[in-house]
Structures are given as structure tokens and as C-alpha cells.
């Protein structure tokens, strides 16, 4: 019976992988979209292997039941009791897998940002791009530029010409309280491979009251131009002109 439990575990793991990729897009809470085909393949392989294990075990038990005379004393291992059946505790292997269906782990959010000592660091000089991909240069005068928070933070860190100053920008992210009680953060997480390597990109907002933690907002406003050298800035300030709650939030991860 322990092999049946192992087979069911594989089947359920495969079903969980397929449910989070084919039936839904839950897998985007933990890995990048490019890993979807690999998760589907892994789910199919695990499910098929699990079924084969279960079928083989059931056939073996059926054969043993129809030919009891073939059982020998050595099957009892010389102790007077049969070890051919595993203890029922083997079925506890299924509990963690079933839990995945009942309580799926959520995407990372405000707790991750709060537990991170600081936001992502500015890139080294040799890694800074020669031109930006945020669309600011292509936007006309007075046009609101929609940016990822990653793009905004990158621009604010390395824009020595201060082209960002005075330009209206639109950002979307989730709300994170400021532990010092001086405003709040609009944040997104940047994923390189999976949720385990996500880094924090955030801007600080102090001219609007803090909304509910983990609620999603689209804000329109301007960069608060820092005094002194931009390289010395550790926290980017954003002045909100308008903000609107997002009812159908996107992935918390930016690529």
C-alpha cells in the first residue's frame, strides 16, 4: 500500500502542476511565464508515472491474492509477521500535496517588502544602459508616461541629466506601509527566475494617506527631485497627483 500512496502523491503533484499552468495561471505567482511549458511537461510525467505505479501495485496485490500458496516463510522476514504491507502512516504522504489544492501559496507581497532591509541597489556604472526603455524620451511634452516601477527607479537612479524632473508618470503597484509611519510605499517585485530571487522596487509617497496594505493602485504624479548627488539617494520620492484603486491587479512581478 505504500507504493499506492507514493503513486497517488505523484498523481496529485502532477495534477497540481497542470492545474496551476493549464487550467489557471497560478504558476505566475512563483515563476516566470517562460517556465510554463516545463511545468506542464513535468506535471504530465509525474501523473503518468503515478498511474503506472498504482496499476503495477494493484496487479501485484491481485496476483498475490489469487496465488496464496506461492507465499513463503521468507516473506515474513523470519519474525512471524508480514512486512509486505507498509504501515498506514505512509498515507500521510498525501497530506502536504492535498494542502496545495486547499491552500495555494499566494504571490509575494507587502510582507516580503517589509522584511527586506532595502530596495534593489542601483546598477554598477559598467552595467548601466546607454539608453532607457521607459518611453520617456519618446513621449511628447505634457504626455503622461506609463512606466513599470522598475523603469522609474532605474531612471531616477541614473538620470544625471534629470530628464525625469517635472514629467508626469503613471505607476501601478501594491501598497506597503512605511515602518517609520511617514507615508507609504508603492512597490512591485522584480523576478529574474522565480519568486525566491525576487528583488524589491518601490517609491515612497508621503502626500497621500496610506491605503490598505497589499491593495493595488495606479498613481499619476511626478518624481520628487532630490537635492545633491543622485548617487547618494537611497529612497525615491514620488508626489501623487491622482490615484485610482486597481480592481483586477496584474502580476506582482515585473520582468
Secondary structure, DSSP 8 states (H G I E B T S, - for coil): -HHHHHHHHHHHHHHHHHIIIII--GGGGTB-GGGHHHHHHHHHHHHHHHHHHHHHHHHHHHHHHH-GGG--GGGGTTTTS--SS--GGGGGHHHHHHHHHHS------HHHHHHSSS------GGGS-SS-SSSTTTS-TT--EE--HHHHHHHHHH-TT-TTTT-EEEEEEEEEE-TTSS-EEEEEEE-SSBGGG-EEEEEEE-SS----TT-EEEEEEEE---SS-GGG--S-BEEEEEEEE-SS---SEE-
